[in-house]
Amino acid sequence: MKALVFNPFSGAAGDMILGCTLDLGADRKEVKELIEASVPVSVDIIEVLKMGIKALDVRIRVPEKEPVRTYPELVDAIKAAKLPFRVEASALDIFLKMAEAEASVHGQPDLEELHFHEVGQSDALADVIGSSAAIHALNCDSVYCTPINVGSGTIECAHGTLPVPAPATLELLRRGKLYFKGSGEKKELLTPTGAAILAHFARPVEIFPQGRVISIGYGAGDSDLAGPNVLQGVLSELDSCLIPDIIEVLETNADDVSGEVLGNLFEELLAMGARDVVIVPATMKKGRPAHIIKVIAKPEDTAKLARKIIIETGSLGIRVIPTRHRLMAARKIEIVKLEVEGEVYEAAVKIARDSEGILLNISAEFEDCKKIAKTSGVPVKEVMRRAEEAARKLFS
């Protein structure tokens, strides 16, 4: 299965994402014509060298004076462009993400009144529409993003002097769960537009997924930095669709904790971000009954989860076992229709495949099947079987 991996070692902006995806093979003429038909701009696409690396530099030429647009005006402009369905949907969601981030930072709950300043202009519209069209044109099964270099220092904007990353950019990183890092460059390397596009399309990974490289592309940034100011993109054929994911295992023994407390701890840990929780009965010295608590967690969540275990159980220490990575199948949620007792219901199913697209597993989502079982009176196990059978007919 084909994957697109963004590697923003010098940050990312809308024009860098656009240049990178065009360099990877999206049709330059088609994307340029789509942008110019949708936004009052002209587009130049030229090859440049950035510290010895050949990259595409996409230059958006805009009218000299533009009004500051509100969020509804941006939505209207996108809908009026009559874009292909997938491109329009992506562009709308990207600007919604930016609007919600701006609203959250400035305490402005009404999006109808929200004005964009730095990201509300025609060049941002062109970057978002063009990047959406180019990414969809690459026709990848999945998109990933390694940790983003955001730069450091401060920037001057409509709201004064702000730290890097700017508050709206940081909010986009939080909502997109994207990994990021600072650098010695006293400059903003990640723009809100770049963050929003990556948050919409990409799944965060800490290291490159294992696979065979098909092609490599570079999109040029505007500034001259100590290193090459380019966004690297890689098209890769994943070896097994088993995506590396760095985790840690937390473990402790508890010999004086009731079942009720353990049950509550189980739910609390999952709500706090634990990937999985297992509580195993055990026998300790002198034949005392006890439990071994095991928690799978992301490294950044380890400290808070360990503290929670100590507070709830009285444990004096938590063992932390680093794991280089776990491997995961490529998974996708699909909706299927199934007939139960003469009524048609919808249920979500999880589809797992390998790199060749071969089906590995189908599993029905329990909560959906539980609701159907409660309504229909059919045992939940039978509802799950029928949902998985319906999915197998559609997706095998």
Summary of the structure (lengths in Angstrom):
residues: 396
radius of gyration: 24.5
end to end distance: 15.6
largest distance: 82.3
contacts: 1326
relative contact order: 0.13
helix: 38%
strand: 34%
